[in-house]
């Protein structure tokens, strides 16, 4: 260590005297990497703070999506850290560090920029920005993460996970809705899977902090914290995270603790402490794991009433018969078709969601999914050979890093061993959940990925792993600092502009959706008193689309609500704005065709049908649209035959089942009509009450006796919600209404 300190002092002296030229290396000698940075301008502290705030903070309203906030935090903290680091190097003449692993995300960034010219420009641009930020984080980690600074980073990663876990526990136990989200408990994330996949990747850092602790109070506290975090992962029931959890707890972390025992504090603990730590951890899980949930959304899922039940039930449910795994299999098969069709070039960065309808199996629809739910498949499908190169080189590097970490050959390498083990274990958990999710695209998890690679690269440089292909000096000068600072300032200005436009567009569109839902919920959306609200909705959606015409996740929802009111004119142009950005999404094409058909524009509707048929001729929405357009053009016999054929092939959506019911009723094929209605009610139970009343009206016509329908009417009204009942009562014929409403 004394020798190392002298080398570091020499490096600082050289930096202080720019006139002194570095000595030329001897011929054939290995290249010396620059010493560890003496000052990083608080860059590493900002990176650590980023990893605390990104998972710990959430937006309390619906006007901004949770991952938008996290993306803003990661992007601005990264740029701020870059600026501070470059300011600290403004007089530097010594080289900085470069590492082969930094080339990998930079390669993806370059490909994404290139694919903007021939693929989906907007989606490719988003990917380019994502990989650029990833590259910068990894490079900063390479140049700033000393061994001491890794301790600060690990503490903040653990703190961020603990803060997120606290929010999740509050949601699970109390049902409090602190942050708008989908599946509960999602903490500050919009989905519980995103939360669980992030937190399970932080466990190695929490475990390392525990193993390094030297005081009994710290040991008890960290053991309780880890037990609490484990409990919140069980609360989510996220199966990918549960698999990563069991693998770490039962195998990887104990193995690392044993292998790195010479560098950790736990072997020096008294026997009582070594027994106390696992008992506190297990006791915390048991004590908290049996507390029942008071969140009605969770209880209605039927997967257990407490954390332990949910964790073990969901683990046991993993298998080929699982519904969600079946949906993922459809996506993976479509992605396999995509890879076979475009093995070299890929379909373009980010373009999977736009192109997947072209590669789906006959009769399947995946338009509601934006990602493959397998990061490796999506990377290869979108990036082609570049994606293959990224994965192969990354895995080759990580295998070599794991081997070097397992077999340290110097005292310095042994000192780094626990840190390298934690970084590699976190990446292992990340790659495991990446097989059935998309954690790389989540801001906090993606930043953790980049920091793990940066930390490993910094360790390589620190330990002198300087093979020509692995790590080398990056020439630097005061001029380079000034140029890099100017580029960072430009990126910061660009980030401010992009963030402002993105958040404003999101706010306008989300507000429009909320207002549209409130109008629908009023029960009388055409009420003249709601005209100001309807006008405000249209203003907001127009302004939102003008700011960002590519916001597919939210924009169509406004059109859907307008269609429910019968405002086909405005619903159709909103859907067509989405088609302009995502031209292959047959569900949106079908909606626009229905809109034109309802407005009497049959030629436009037919053109859109033909367009959808070229993409996915047997998609349920396309088959039902064909039936609808045939019926409206007066070809009811052909429409009925097409509906029967689709039903026989089990290509059915709500519209097709409903159309078959109506067409069969008109054709007086009452038996077929009942089959169609039974299929509709079975597939869409929310339509049960209305369906029973429709069956009643048909039965009255079939027997020419209104009394024959009374039982259907009563069952339908009994099945109706209070909000539905008043409207459905009006569907009961006047001559039997009093009898239906009377007690049987």
Buried (B, 14 or more C-beta within 10 A) or exposed (E): EEEEEEEBEEBEEBBEEEEEEEEEEEEEEEEBBBBBBEEBBBBBBBBBBBBBBBBBBBBEEBBBBBBBBBBBBBBBBBBBBBBBBBBBBEEBBBBBBBBBBBBBBBBBBBBBBBBBEEBBBBBBBBBBBBBBBBBBBBBBBBBBBBBEBBBBBBBBBBBBBBBBBBBBBBBBBEBEEEBBBEBBBBBBBBBBBBBBBBBBBBBBBBBBBBBBBEEBEBBBBBBBBBBBBBBBBBBBBBBBBBBBBEBBBEEBBEBBBEBBBEBBBBEEBEEEBEEBBEEBBBBBBEEBBEBEBBBEBBBEBEBBBBBBBBBBEBBEBBEEEBEEBEBBEBBBBBBBBBBEEBEEBBBBBBBBBBBBBBBBEEBBBBBEBBBBBBBBBBBBBBBBEBBBBBBEBBEEBBEBBBEBBBEBEEEBBEBBBBBBBBBBBBBBBBBBBBBBBBBBBBBBBBBBBBBBBBBBBBBBBBBEBBEEEBBBBBEBBEEBBEEBBEEBEEBBEEBEEBBEEBBBBBBBBBBBBBBBBBBBEEEEBEEEEBEEBBEEBBEBBBBBBEBBBBBBEBBBBBBBBBBBBEBBEBBBBBBBBBBEBBBBBBBBBBBBBBBBBBEEBBEBBBEBBEBBBEBBEBBBBBBBBBBBBBBBBEBBEBBBBBBBEBBEEEBBBBBBBBBBBBBBBEEEBBEBBBBBBBBBBEEBEEBBBBBBBBBBBBBBBBEEEBEBBBBBBBBBBEBBEEEBBEEBBEBBEEEBBEBBEEEE
